[in-house]
Amino acid sequence: MSEETVPQQGGTGQPKGLLQQMEELMAALNADLSALDADLQAAGDAGRAAAEEGGQAG
């Protein structure tokens, strides 16, 4: 499949190349993974704090 057969996307009037599409998808995936990592880190920190409080209460 050549770049000419890739459907045109966006309103720029020029079809995006496959490499450009892949770079954009990878950037979006990286941003999503970074946000997920931050959420998991925050959840882990909250879980550790709760466990420490529970352990000190006894």
C-alpha positions in Angstrom: 0.0 0.0 0.0 1.5 3.3 -1.0 1.1 6.7 0.6 -1.2 7.7 -2.3 -3.8 5.1 -1.2 -3.9 6.4 2.4 -7.2 8.3 3.0 -6.9 12.0 3.4 -7.3 13.2 6.9 -7.6 16.6 8.5 -8.8 19.8 6.8 -5.4 20.8 5.3 -6.2 19.7 1.8 -3.1 17.5 1.7 -3.0 13.8 2.5 -0.8 12.8 5.4 2.0 10.4 4.8 2.0 7.1 6.6 5.1 8.1 8.7 3.4 11.3 9.8 0.3 9.4 10.8 2.4 6.9 12.8 4.3 9.7 14.6 1.0 11.4 15.6 -0.4 8.1 16.8 2.8 7.3 18.8 2.7 10.8 20.4 -0.9 10.4 21.4 -0.2 6.9 22.8 2.8 8.3 24.7 0.6 11.0 26.2 -2.1 8.5 27.2 0.5 6.2 28.8 2.0 9.1 30.7 -1.4 10.1 32.1 -2.1 6.5 33.0 1.3 6.2 34.8 0.6 9.4 36.8 -2.8 8.0 37.8 -1.3 4.7 38.9 1.5 6.5 40.8 -1.1 8.6 42.6 -3.3 5.5 43.4 -0.2 3.7 44.7 0.8 6.6 46.9 -2.7 6.8 48.3 -2.8 3.1 49.0 0.6 3.2 50.7 -0.5 6.1 52.9 -3.7 4.3 53.9 -1.7 1.1 54.7 0.8 3.0 56.8 -2.0 4.7 58.8 -3.7 1.4 59.4 -0.5 -0.2 60.6 0.3 2.6 63.0 -3.2 2.6 64.6 -2.5 -0.8 66.2 
